[in-house]
């Protein structure tokens, strides 16, 4: 629920909670069924994603009223489920909890990451590549300077900036590459079997990367797509990276506008 700079319904810059910005991106590419995995004390998430027209009465700005109204219209045309994760057992555990609600390919995004692109072209590109490659898992990667801090990918190049993954390891002490997963994925339901076959991984948690590696081991096709230079990955996992994300997102969105 941390605020970030994101485009409003007119394409201008505004501030909105990260999860709302992600929701609106997914909505823009046709997603209408959403599943939020939340822990204890996260009632503000479900409150925010429940429309309440009484809230509009206290807003003085016509532009803000219109922005919230548009958001509420998206909520009304969507189906939203909130699933509790009683203990923080890892990203893999969170994804596994969605299994009862999934029977087709689905998008996954971590709640502490965001990708900016013009017209949300990155999501359209990811979906297109997933279908083109007929993959069971497709996700974005980016080259990083500190690969020990991320899930790191090895693979062979099948076309420009597209790799077939041969190995993925969470926060390796000796990284085999500098290609890091950016925590935006498309999976088929086979990911659930991959997660069920794994126990605790790095940090004593069920890691999503371990489930992906199991898919690779089973011979399923896993594809990594490298972000383009104008597709900006924002990491919001700690105070310093959050500060940088605010700065980067504002600069990106105002690049061609007068401030």
Secondary structure as UniProt FT lines:
FT   STRAND          3..7
FT   TURN            9..10
FT   STRAND          13..17
FT   HELIX           18..28
FT   TURN            29..30
FT   STRAND          33..38
FT   TURN            40..41
FT   HELIX           43..48
FT   HELIX           53..58
FT   HELIX           62..76
FT   STRAND          79..84
FT   HELIX           91..96
FT   TURN            97..98
FT   HELIX           99..101
FT   STRAND          106..109
FT   TURN            111..112
FT   STRAND          113..116
FT   HELIX           118..120
FT   HELIX           121..133
FT   STRAND          137..143
FT   HELIX           147..149
FT   STRAND          151..159
FT   TURN            160..161
FT   STRAND          162..170
FT   STRAND          179..187
FT   HELIX           190..196
FT   HELIX           202..204
FT   HELIX           208..217
FT   TURN            218..219
FT   STRAND          222..226
FT   TURN            229..230
FT   STRAND          232..235
FT   HELIX           239..253
FT   TURN            254..256
//
